[in-house]
Amino acid sequence: MANRLKQEKSPYLMQHGENPVDWYPWCEEAFQKAAREDRPIFLSIGYSTCHWCHVMAHESFEDQEIADLLNREFVSIKVDREERPDIDAVYMSVCQAMTGSGGWPLTIFMTPEQKPFFAGTYFPKHGGYRRYGLIELLERVADLWKNNREELLRAGNQITAAINQTQESNDQEPDRNLVEQAYTQLSRRFDHKWGGFGGAPKFPTPHNLLFLMRYADSMQESNAMKIAEVTLEDMARGGIFDHIGGGFSRYSTDEMWLVPHFEKMLYDNALLLIAYTKAYQHTKRECFADTAHRTARYILRELTSEEGGCYCGQDADSDGVEGKYYVFTPEEVKAVLGEADGAEFCRLYDITDSGNFEGKSIPNRIHTSENGWEINDPRLEMLYDFRLNRTKLHKDDKILLSWNAWAIIALAKAGQVLEEPSYLDAAIRIQQFIESKMVTENDRLYLRYRDGDAAYVGQLDDYAVYALALLELYRVTFDTKFLKATIHRAKQMVELFEDRRNGGYFMTAFDGEQLIARPKETYDGALPSGNSVAAVVLQTLASLTGEPEWQAVADRQLSFLAGEIGEYPSASCFGVLAMMDALYPHRELVCATSDGLPDELKNYLKLHPSDDLQVLLRTKENADVLSRCAPFTKEYPIPEQGTMYYLCENGACKAPVSEFRMLKI
């Protein structure tokens, strides 16, 4: 018998729609029922491509005994963390405070007033050595609720008070010591043998690599570039990279990037596409361009909807078996490719009789220096088609605005640097999709779209990353409509989310749903935090527009971040990038031209990272709009013929020149 989740749009919630558990989505009806019937709430948070969420669902939520206990003693609520990152952030902070760790599925027991008194992650149905099983835990909580409720209520009040403790502003001036410290911390954790940072499990964390490449360029520090290059090389050779269909899995379970957790996420691949594209700009090494192309192809082929937006990701499991879709035996390969080509593929990609993962082989090139097959090799397509027909991967076909904004940034940058117009076209289609499908009647952003339905008010990440995406579209196209849109969304971000008393930006808007806490995140985890991205957007707008109001907002945010990241700046590398924009030498270039974007400037921007250079293009067609966005440009005359370049470095303007080569940049 179906429950309420069957009517939801979230693939994760819908996966639980046939459970015997009487699930509610997060809604007022559930809390009213809990209060009316005097029951505690069982809250379960996860996402559709989460392996352990599947395990707990099969073991417990499909089990009639567990369901009977939940339905009798609790009101049960299921939340998709990707649709409601605010709810997830609040209760994950509870779990980390109570247990010292977190993860998904996230399991919370709380009062009808949403005050949590117990937190954990995955629980098997029955317990074992020193560990509760879910059934024992449910019975214990139900008994305490009836017979010793004061203890639970006291714990709930204490936990709620703890996560709501307002920390006074710890603002400090950003300085280069924080930047140096971030580099030092990363270099100390660098794995010289296999690349990456620390031991297993290993996450790509591409924003750390973007910081290292920027640091290498700014400080002429070759070791920083080496760390980034080695890590990017080793990941691309490992099993974490899909050598047949392109794209990266979520993380590696071992130190050498061989055995991944096989789920693939849009945000990982978008950020890695940015990192590999930047690495190619820095080094001109074709291996980085090749990996970027394969990653972009994966996003466009596997994760892009007919409407233009990008889906969330793909599951690790096929037919209930993790990795089944990706692994091969030599016999399977030879059956598809024939004896000779099959033997060559097995040799190049480590497909052996003994295998490297549960008796089968994950394709990888860890132990060979030979090049793999070309991206358009028809033999790879044969293996790709075989995989598609052999078994299926579940796809989470939600479209999340902030993740799509990362895809815009990645595809626009890759389209420019790799000279692939189809990537830029795809980036613009995503932006058009967002504007047509994910904007409310009063011009606010929605967080999620699926199956014709846009829902949930946009949060900080949606506004900050979308503003950054619009900036990237302006940088690549020099179409002033994107600069104008950036300013508009950035103003909304400041109005809706800034904490003017204690600094920084809240995750949720001031007029959003009131949870038991209002999170404010600064740690750059799998994704850069909204606060870090906001800092980059604000500092860039300050440089581009020359407007004191943007500089004032940027200064406030940089001071907040400098105080927050404190002794561990490498945990907020994207925020440190914003500090570098303010602290290190920077240049602003106005190109006033009668002929459109000059080829010399276009080629320079394609070939060079130019992280310290902000460029405005002024033409007769865009002069009025540009003057409203960046008023100082009114004073820059457009020649009747040809081009004039106006370059400023670190606040000092140079004499205008008519030829690009005379700029000496």
N, C-alpha and C positions, 0 to 999 in steps of 0.2 A: 504494500500500500504506500503510495507516494506521500511525502510530507510537504511542508510549505516551500522547501528549497527547490522543488521541481519547477516552481514558477519564477525563480530568479534568473538573472542573465549571466551571472558569474559561472564559468565552467567548473570552478572548484565547488561552489555551493551545489550546482546541479549534479555533480558526482555523488553527492550525499542525499539526493532527492528521493532515492528508493530505500534509504536506511529505515529500519524499524524505529530508530530514535525519532522522537517528536521534535525535530529541530525547528528553531525559529531563526530567521536572519536577525541581524542587529536592528531592533525596532522598539518603539515605545510599548507596543502590545506585549512583548515578552517581559519587560520590566514590570508592567502593570500586573500581569498574571502572577509573576513571582511575589510581588507585594501582596496581592489579594489572597493568594493561596499559601503565603508564608513559607516559601521555599527558597533555598539558595540557588544561585545560577552556576551552571557548568558552561564555561566559555572555551571554545576550541578554535584556534586561529591557525591557518595554513595557507597553502596555495596549490594550484592544480598540478604543477610539475614537480612537487615535493615527494621524493621517494618514501620517506618515513611517514609522511601524511597518509600515503596509500597503505603502508603497512598497518598503521593504527586503525585506519578505516576498515580494512579487511578483518583484522583480529578482533576489533571491539565494536565499531559502530554498525557493522553488519550482523552483529551477534545479538540474538534475541534476549539472552540473559542480561547482558549489559544494557540493552535498550529498555527492558522492563524496569531495571533499577533506576536508570536515568529518568524515565517517564514518570515513575512513581514519586521519586524524592526530589527531583530537580526541575528547573526550567533550563533547557539546553539551547545554546546560541552558537551558531557557526559563522565565522567571519573570514572572508578572503582578504589576506593582508595586503594584496596588491590593489584592491579596490578601496580599502580603508587603512592606509598606512598610518593615519593618526591613532586609530584604536590599537593597532599593532605596536606602535612606538610607546604608548602609555603602558600597556601591559607587559611588553618586553622589558621595559625598565624595571617593572615590578619583579619579574622573573630573575633578572640579573642582580637586583638588590637582595633578593631572598636566597638565591642559590649560587650566585657567583658566575653563572653562565646563562646562555639562552639558546634559542633555535626553534625549529618548527618540526612537528606541530607544537604549538604553544598551548598549554593546558592551564586554565585559571578557574579557581573557585572564588565566587564573590557574592556579596549581598545584593538584594534587589536595588539598592542605591548605587551599585557598580563599584563598591569598595572591595578590593581583593583581599583574601586572607590566606590563600595558598596558591603557589605557582610551580609549574614544572614543564617538561617538554613531552617527549614520547614515553608512554607507559604501555607495557604489554598487558594482555588481559589478566594474567596471573603473575604474581611476583615471584622473585627468586631470592638469592642470597643478598641480604641487606637492602632489598629494594621492594617497594610496594608494587603490586599489580594494580591495574585500574579498578578491578572489581573490589579489591580490599580497600582501596583509597575511597571509592564512592561510599562504601558501607561505613567507613570510619567518619567521613565528613557528615553523612546523613545522621549518624548517631550524635556527633558533637553538636550539630545544628539543633537537635531536639533536646539534648540533655546538658549541654555545656556551651550554650550559645554565646554567653558573655565573653568567653575566651576568644571566639572567632570574631565577634564584633570589635573587641579591643584590638586584635591584630589588624583587622581591616582599617580601623581608624588610624592606627600607628603607621601603617604602610602608606595610606593615602596622604597623611600629614608629611611623611618623609619625602615622597616624590613631589610634593608641592612646596617644599622649602625654597623660598625665593633667595637666590644668591645675589648679593649686591654686585653691582657692576665692577668688574675687575679690569676695566679698560687700561690699555697701555699702548704706548707708541710702537708701531711695528718697526723693527730694525733688522739689519742684515744678520745679526746673530741668530735670529730664529731661522732664517733661510739656511745659514751654514749648519745649524744644528739639525735641521731636517735632512740635509745631505749626509751628514756624519752618521746619523742614526740609521739611515737606509744602507749606507756603505758597510756599516758594522754587521748588519743582518744579512748581507748579500751572500748567497750560496755560490761560491766560486766554481764549484764542480758542475752544478746543474742549472744555475741561474735562479732568479726569483729570490725571495726573502724568507729566511727561517726554514723550518722543516715541514713535514707533511702534517695536515693537508696544505696544499699550496694554491693560492688564489692569484689570478693574473694581476689584479689591481693596476689597470693601465694608467690611472691618473698619477700613480707614483712614477711611472716611466716617463710620462709627459713632463713631470717636474724635473726629473733627472736630465732629460734632453734640453730643457730650457736652462737648467743650471750649467750644463756643460757649455752651452753656447754663450751664456752671459759671463761666466767665470773662466772660460777657456780651460775647463777641467776635463781632461780626456778620460779620466777614470769614471766619471759620472756617465759619459756616453758609452763607455765599455760595459758598464753594469746594465744599461738599458739594452744595448745591442745583444749581449749574451743572453739576457732573459728572453728577448723577443725571438732570437734564433732558436733557443732550446724549446720554447713553447711551440713554435711552428713545426719543429721536428717531432714533437712528442705525440702521444695518443690523445692528449687533450684537444688537439686540432683534428678535424675531420678531413683526412687526406682524399677522401672520395667526393664528399658533397660540400666541403668548405665549412667554415665557421668553427667556433670554439665551444667546448663544454664549460660547465660552470666552474669547476676547479679540479685539481689533481689530488688523488688520494695518496700519492707517493711523492718522493722528493724529485724524481726524474721526469715528471710530467707524462708518465706512461699511462696510468690507469685513471681515467677521469671519473667524476660523478657525471653521468652522461647527459644530464639535462642541459639544454641550450637556451640561453636567455637573450632577448633582444638587446638589453642594456649592455651586457658583457661584450657582445659582438660589435655594437656601435662604438663603444669606447676603445675596443681593440682595433677597430678599423681606423679610428683617429690616430692611435699610437703607431700603427704600422705605416700609415701615410706620412706622419711626421718623421718617422725614422727614415723613410725613403728620401724625404726632403733633405734631411741632415746628411745622409751618407751616400745617396744615389745608388745604393745596393739593390739590385733587381730582386733579390730574395724577399725583401720587404714589400716591394711593389706587388710581387706575385701573391704573397699572403694577403695583402690588402684587397686585391682583385677577387681572390677566392672568398674572402669574408663578405665583401659587398655582394657578390653573386649569391651567397647563401641567404643574406637578408632579403634580397629581391626575389629570389626563387621560392624560398620556404616560408618567409614571414610576412610577405606583403599581400594585402587584401586587394580584391578587385576595385574597391572604392579608393584605394590609395594609401590608407594607413597601414601600420605594421602591427602584427600580432605580438603577444608577450613572449612566447617561447614554445619549446617542445619538451616532452617528458623524457625522463631517463629510461622508463620501462616500456617494454613491448610484450604484449601477452602476459603481463605480470612479472616479467623477467628483466632485471636491470641490464642494459647494454646489449640486449639480444639483437637489436636492429643493426648494430655497428660492427659486430665481431664476425670473423670468418675462419674457416678451415681451409687448408690447401686444396682439398677436393672441391669445395664450393667455388673457389676462385678459378680453378682450372675448368670446371664445368661451364663457367660463364665465358672465359677468355680463350679457352683452348690450352693445350699442353705448354706450348712455347711461351706465349704471352702470360699465361697463368704462372709459370715458373719464374718469369722475370718479375712480375708483381710481387710474388711471395718473397723473393730475394730482396727486393728494394724496400719492402714495407713490413718485413719481419713476420710473415705469416708462416707458422711452423706447425708440425704435427703435435708437439707438446703444448703449444700455445702460451700466452702470457696472461690470460684472464679466464679462469674457470674452464680450462681445457680448450679454449678457442683463442684467437689472436685479434688484438686491437691493432689495426694498421698504424705504423709509426716508422720514423727514419732516425731514431735515436743513435743507433750504432753504425750508421753508414754515412760516408761523406759524399756519396754519389747524389746527383740531383734526382728528384722524383719526376714523374711524368708531367708533361705540360698541362696547363689548366684546361685546354680544349681537346685533350687527347680523347678520341672516341671510346677508347677502352675504359677510361674512367666513367664515361657515361653509361657504358654497359653494366658496370658494377653498381652504379648509382640506381639504374632502373631495376636491377635485380633486387637490391635492398628494398626499394619501394614496393615491390610485388611480394617479397618474402614475408614481411610483417609490417605492421603500421605503428607509427608514433602518434600518441595523443598530442594535439596542438591546442594550447590555450589561446583561443582566438579573441580574447579581449584586446582592446586597443587603449593603451594608457598614454595620456598626453605627454607626461614628462619623458617617458621612454622613447616615444616617437620624436620628441624634440632632440634627444641625443642622436637618433637616426638621421635627422635632418642635418645636424652638425657634421656627422661622419660622412654622409653621402655627398654633401656639398663640398667639403674639403677634399675628399677623394676624387670627385669629379674634376675639380680644379687642378690638383697636383698630378693626377694620373691621366689627365686629358681624356676623360671618358664622359661625354655629355649626358649619357643615359643616367649616370649617377646623380648629376645635378638635377636633371628632369625629375627623377624620383624624389629628391629632396623637396623640390617645389610642389610636387603633387601631395606629399605628406602635409606640407604647410597649408595648402589649399583645402585639404581634407579637414584639418583642424579648424580652420576658419568657417567652413561650411557645416560641420557636424558637431563640433565640440565647444561652441560659444553660445552662451545663454542669450535670452532676449534682451537682458540688460547689460550685455557685453562682458560678462564674466566667463571664466573658463570652466569647463567640465573636466573631471578627472578621468572618467572611463567612458568608452563607447563600445557597444556590442549589439549586433543584430538589430540595427536601426534605433537603438536606445542609448542616449547619452545620460549619464547620471553622476552624482556626487560632486559637490562643489570643489573647485580646484584648490589645491594646497600650495604651499610655498614652492615646492619643487616644480610644480606645473608652470607657475609664473616665471620663476628664475631661469629654468632650463629653456623654456620657450623663448624668453627674451634673448638668451645666449644664442639660440638657434636662428632667430631673426637677425641678430648681429652677424652671424656667420654667412647668412644669405646675402646680407649687404656687402660684406667683405668680398664675396666671390662674384656677385653680379653688379655691384654698385648701383642697384636700383633703389632709389631713395624711399620707395614705399616700405621697404624692409627696415630702414633706419627709423622712419616715422613710427612704424608699428613697434619697434623695440622700445622707443621712448614711452609710448603709450602703455605697454605692458609693464615696463619697469616702474612707471608712476603708480600703476595699480598695485604692484608688489609692495612698494613702500607704504602706501596708504592702508593696505589690508593686513600686513604682517609685521611691520616693524614694531619692536618694543622700545618706545622712546624713553622709557624710564631706566631700564637695565641694559639696553643695547641688544643688538642682534635681531633676528627675525623668528617669530613663532612659526611652527609648522602649519597651523590653522589660522584662518582669518578671524578678525575680531568679532565678526557677526556669524561665525560658524557654530556648529553644534558644540555645546559645552560638555566636555568629558570631565572626569575627575581630576585631570591635569591638562595643561596646555604645553605640549612638548616644544623644545627648542633644541635642535640637533646641530652639532658642529663637527662631529667625527665623520671623516670620509671613509665609509666602509666599502661595500661592494660598489656603491655609487658615491660620487662626491655629494656632500651634504648640501641642502638648499642654502644654508648660510655661506658656504664656500662659493657656490655658483653665483649667489647674489653679489658677493664681493667682487668677483671678476666682471660681472655685468656693469656694476656701478662704477668701478674704476675705469673700465673701457669707455663708458659713456662720458665720464669726466674728461678723458683725453680727447675723444672724438669731437665733442660739442664745445669744449672750452667754457662750459657754463658753471659758475661758482656753486650753484645749488646742487649739481651732481657731484662736484668735488666734496662738498660738505657731507652729503649722504655717504659717499664712498669712504671718507675719512672716519666717520662714525663706525661704519661696519668693519673697517680694517683695524681700528683700535679695539673693538669688541673681540674680533677673532684673535688678535695678538694676545689679549688677556686670557682667552679661553684655551688656546692650544698649548699655552704654558710650556711645560717641560718636555712635551712630546709632539713637536710640530710635524713629524713625519706621519702622524695619524691624520693630518689635515693638509695633505700636499696640494690639493686643488686650491685651498685657501691661501697657502703659501705662494702659489702662482699669482694670485691677486696682489699680494704684498710685493712681489717682484716687479709687477707693473708699476707700482708706486715708488719703489726704492731704488731701482736700477736705471741706468741710462735709457731714455725713451725718445722717440722721434714721432713727429706728426707731419704728414705731407698732404698738402692740398694740390691737386692736379686740376688746373683750370684749362679747359680745352674746347676747341670748336669742332673736333673730329672724333669724339668718343674716346674710349679707353685706349691709350697708346700701346702698341705692341710691346715696346720695351718695358713698360711698367707691368703689363700683363705677364710677360715672361719672367720678370724678376720675382713677382709674387708667387708664381708657380714653382720656381726653383728654390726659393729661400724660405725658411720658416718665418723669419721676420716677426717674431713675437714682440719685439720692442718697437714696431712701426705701425702706426695707425694712419690709414689713408682715406681721404675724402676726394670724390670725383665731382667737379663742378662743371656743368654744361649749361647752355642756354635753356635746354629743356627742363632741367631739374633745379635751376638756380633758386626759384621761389621756395620750393619745398625744403631744399638744403638750408636756405637762410633761416627758415623757421626752426629747423632741427639744430643747426649750429650757427647762431647769429653772427659769429665773427667772420664767416665766409662772405658776408655781404660786401666786404671791402676788397675782395679778390676779383679783379676784372678778368673777364673771359676774352681772350684775344680774338680778333676777327678771323684770323687763320692761325693754325698751329696750336702749340701748347705752352703753358707756363707752369713751372713747378715751384712751389713755395714750401720750403723745408724748415722745420724748427727742431732743435735738439736741446733737450733738457731745459726748456723754457727760453731759449735764445734763438731768434729767427735769423736765417741766412739770407743772403741776397737771392732774389728769384732768378731762375735760369730757364732757358727755352729748350734745352736738350737734356734727356734723362742721364746721359753719361756724365754730365757736368755736376750731378748731385754728389757723386763719389760716396754712395752708400753701399 
